[in-house]
Structures are given as structure tokens and as C-alpha cells.
Amino acid sequence: MIVLGPKDIPIRVVQAVFVLIALVVGGASRSFPAQAGQDKGPGGRDEGGVLLRAVGFALTGRDDATVQPIDRKNCVFQIDREIFHLNNVHRDRIFLKGEPNPFGAGLHHLTVTIHGDKPVYEKRRDGLQEKDLGPEVVREWKKLDPAAFQRSTMVLNEATLSLVSEEEDRIFRAWQYI
């Protein structure tokens, strides 16, 4: 089990070490496959793309995550119906915990807990569609939970993300990079 937190090595020190290693050996650009149309930095480096790929991998554990920057300057990103306010995350309160996944060979289950004084996570949900359900089911469901048919947004100052990946160490590096 690996847990990074205030009682361990300060996360700023770990972040600096990982960023330095990534820059020296070019690991960041090799670790995350290129996505077309991303920003190029000085010298033609794909800095914006590397950041978006790191954010996507850190938040999902997948390379194919489509990250939409909502406010890149303030580190606000959207993946599907989830919005992450990384600018509000207390960096000294990011906890990463990895465990072997009993359901898959080589897979690891990771939890990432993020905290902030302001919202760090939003999840938007469309309501249930009446047309997808039978009339009796709709009638009974509306008696139990009429809000289930309305759009809603859940906003949290603390969130725990649950990830499954074969590359536990890469998720840790992605969190250090962002």
C-alpha cells in the first residue's frame, strides 16, 4: 500500500522530483501517447497535450480518456459528465492508495482521494427517461423518487476516485506531473 500525505514525504518534494525526472529522461512524453491537435510548447514540445493526457490518466487510469479543458489556467477539466476543479485541491491532502485487484491478473485497484475548501468534483446526471420505462414503472418510481426524472448536479469538496489499471506506478507519476 502506498499512501502519500502530510505525514509522509511532502508531496511538493515528490512532485518536483517526478517532474525533474520526466524532463531529464523525456518520460512524460513517452508515457502518454500523442493526441492530435494539442498545444505545442517552445521547441515544438507537446506540453498542452502532455498535461491533458496526464490529467486524463490520473483521473481515470485510462489512456483513452477524452479530457476537455474548461478553464486550463485554473486547472478545471471535464471528462464525460464529470468536472474536476484541480485548482481547488489541497495538494498536501491528495491520498493515493493501491491494492492488487482480486478480479484480474496484473490489474490494480487504486483510490485517489482529493480534498478542498471549495468544490473539487462535480458530476452531472440526466434524469431517467420516461420513454425508456414502462408506464407502471414510471408511476411507481415517481411515487418513490420524483427527482430521479430531473437533471441534477452533485458538487463535492471531497471525492474518492476508484481506478483499475495495470500501471499503478504510472498513475502515481501522472498525479505528480499535474
Residue pairs with C-beta under 8 A, 6 or more apart in sequence:
1 97
1 98
1 99
2 96
2 97
2 98
2 172
3 95
3 96
3 97
4 11
4 14
4 94
4 95
4 96
4 172
5 11
5 92
5 93
5 94
5 95
6 92
6 93
10 92
11 91
11 92
11 94
12 91
12 92
14 176
15 91
15 176
15 177
17 176
18 173
18 176
18 177
19 176
19 177
21 27
22 28
22 31
22 173
22 177
27 173
28 50
28 54
28 177
29 45
29 46
29 50
31 170
31 173
31 174
32 49
32 50
32 53
32 54
32 57
32 63
32 174
33 53
33 63
34 46
34 49
35 49
35 52
35 53
38 46
38 48
38 49
38 50
38 52
39 46
39 47
39 48
39 49
40 46
40 47
40 48
41 47
41 48
48 72
50 177
51 177
51 178
52 67
52 69
52 77
53 63
53 67
54 174
54 177
54 178
55 67
55 77
55 84
55 86
55 174
55 178
56 62
56 63
56 65
56 66
56 67
56 79
57 63
57 65
57 170
57 171
57 174
58 112
58 171
58 174
58 175
58 177
58 178
59 65
59 67
59 77
59 79
59 82
59 84
59 112
59 161
60 79
60 163
61 110
61 163
61 164
61 165
61 167
61 171
62 165
65 79
66 79
66 80
67 77
67 78
67 79
68 77
68 78
68 79
69 76
69 77
69 78
70 76
70 77
70 78
70 83
74 85
74 87
75 85
75 86
75 87
75 178
76 83
76 84
76 85
76 86
76 87
77 83
77 84
77 86
78 84
81 123
81 124
81 125
82 121
82 122
82 123
82 124
83 121
83 122
83 123
83 124
84 120
84 121
85 116
85 118
85 119
85 120
85 121
85 122
86 120
86 178
88 116
88 117
88 118
88 119
88 120
88 157
89 114
89 115
89 116
89 120
90 115
90 116
90 117
93 113
93 114
93 115
94 112
94 113
94 114
94 115
94 175
95 111
95 112
95 113
96 110
96 111
96 112
96 171
96 172
96 175
97 110
97 111
97 113
98 108
98 109
98 110
98 168
98 171
98 172
99 108
99 109
99 110
100 107
100 108
100 109
101 107
101 108
101 109
101 164
104 164
106 166
107 164
107 165
107 166
108 164
108 165
108 166
108 168
109 162
109 163
109 164
110 162
110 163
110 164
110 165
110 168
110 171
111 160
111 161
111 162
111 163
112 160
112 161
112 163
112 171
112 175
113 158
113 159
113 160
113 161
114 120
114 121
114 158
114 159
114 160
114 161
115 157
115 158
116 157
116 158
117 157
118 157
119 155
119 156
119 157
120 156
120 157
120 158
120 159
121 155
121 156
121 158
121 159
122 153
122 154
122 155
122 156
123 153
123 154
124 151
124 152
124 153
125 151
125 152
125 153
125 154
126 151
127 147
127 148
127 149
127 150
127 151
127 152
128 141
128 148
128 149
130 138
130 149
133 141
138 149
141 148
141 149
142 148
142 149
163 171
165 171
